[in-house]
Amino acid sequence: MATISPEMILGAHIVDVFQSREIEDAIDIVISYFTVDRGFSFAMPFAEEPWETCDIPENADRLEDVEKIPSFKVVRKVFGLFQTLDEEAPIVVDIVKRIKARTIAGVCCRYDREFEMYYPFEGFLILDDGSQVFNTTGAPLGTGAAGLYLTDKEKVDEDGLVDYFTVPFRSD
């Protein structure tokens, strides 16, 4: 494993995305791993912690560039007493494809001035179009909230953004 430096990550293209999933105490735990065109893999950095390359765990699944999720609508019949489902066109999710089309322009954390702490603790990637890639590691079981996210530039909240590489490491 090697410590990731700005020179290693800035300008890199993500070529593969993987996720490991587990359930712990009614919490969905999802960790996203990224492989870049420079020959190494990583998970998102944590504020105040060294960021290192890693191996993709055996239990991690490769995410497809485009995923089609089945979609259904409820059809009501006979005064709403009986219901059936009709299949609609699938929902197309192309987050991985959109991430792979960009380069990494920055790595950030968010600093909460009121509480004087980095939050969320996990950092995120800024892509060359200004969008942000982040991973929600844990969420209540069954909500589907844990996992990989891509926020378009128009929806990005830039308040409290701090360059990961300027954050001092915590000394325990």
N, C-alpha and C positions, 0 to 999 in steps of 0.2 A: 504494500500500500504506500502511496505517496501523498504528501500534502498538496492540495490543489491551490495553485497560484492564479492570479489574474491572467498571466500570460498563457496558462494552460486552457482556461475556460472561455475567455472573451473571444468572440469571433467563431467559436466552434459551432458545428451543426449537430443537432441530435439526430442519430440514425436509428435508434431503437428505444422503446419504452417498455418497461416491465413493471409488474405489480405483484407484491406478496400480500396475502389476506389471511387474517386469523380473527378469532373471536376471543376476547378476554374479559371476563366479568361483565357480560352484557354490553361490551363495547366492540364495535367493528374497528379493527386495526388494519390500515392499508398503508403500505410504504411503496412509493414509486421510485424506480431506478431508471437512470438514463445512461445510454452509451453514446459517446460522441465520435465524430469522424477522426479524432486525434488518438483513438485507440485505448480509451479508458472509460470506466463506468463510475457512477456516483449516485448517492441519494441526496436529497436537499440538505443544505448545511443548517446547523443550529447556531443561533447567535451566541457569541462568547465561547464557542467550542471550535477546535481545529477541524477543518474540512478535509477529508481524505477520500482517495479513490477507493473503490470496493469491488468485490466480485458479486455477480448477480446470484442471489440464493437459488438453490434447487427448487424451492417451492414458489418461485416467482413465474408468472405467466407473461408471455410477450403480448402486448396490446396491438391489435390490428389498427391500421391507419384509418379505416372507416368501419364503423359498426352500424348495423341496421337493427333497430329495436322494434319488435312487433308493436302495433298500435291497434286498439279496438275502440269502438264506440258502443254505447248502450242504446239498444232499440227497444222502445217501450210499446207494448201491445196490450189490448184489452184493458182499458182504464188504468193502466200502469200496474196491473197485478202480476203480469208475466213479463220478464225481461230476457232479452237475448243480446248477445254480443255479435257485432259485425266487424270483420277485420277491415282496417283502413290501410292506407299506404304506410310503410314502416317509417319510423323516425330515423333520420340519418345523423349520426354523431361522428364528426370528423376532427375531433380535438387533436389526436395524434398526428394526423396528416398536416394540420395547420401548424403544429409545433415544429415538425420536421422541415417545413418550408422556410423557416426563419433561422437566424443565427442568434447566439447568446450575446447580448450587448451589456449585461450587467447582472450582478447578484446582490440582492438587497435583503435587509431585515427591516422591521418596523419598530420604532422606538416610541413608547408611550411616555410623554413628558410628565403627565400628571402622576403616574405611578413610578416613574423613573426606572422603567424596565423595558426589555425588548419583548414585543408581543406581536403576533404569535411567535413562539420561540423558534419555530422552523422558518428558514429563509425562503426566498423565491427567486426565480429567474426573470429577468427582464429581456424580452426579445427585441430584435432590431426595429420592429414596428411599434414598440412601446407597450405591447401587451405583456401580461404577467402570467407565469406558470407557477402554480403552487400545489401543494399536496396537503390535504386535511388528513392527518394521521389517524385520529380517533374520533368516533361519533357514536351516539347511541345505536344499539343493534337494530337493524331493520329500517333505518331512516334513509340509507343510501347516501348519506352526506360525507362519508369518508372516501377519499380518493383524489384523483387528479383533476385540476381545474385550470382553465385558461380564461383570463379576463381580458377582454378587448380594451384597447387604449382609451376609448371613450368612457369606459366605466372604471378606470383606475383611480384610486384615491392615493394621491402622492403625499399626503400629510404624514410626517414622521418617517419617511423613507431614509434609510441609512445604508451606505455601501457596506456590504458584508466585510470586505477586506480592510475597512477602517475600524471595525469594532475590536476593542482589546479582548484578549482571551481571559476568561475567568481564572483566577488562581485560587484553588481550593486549599 
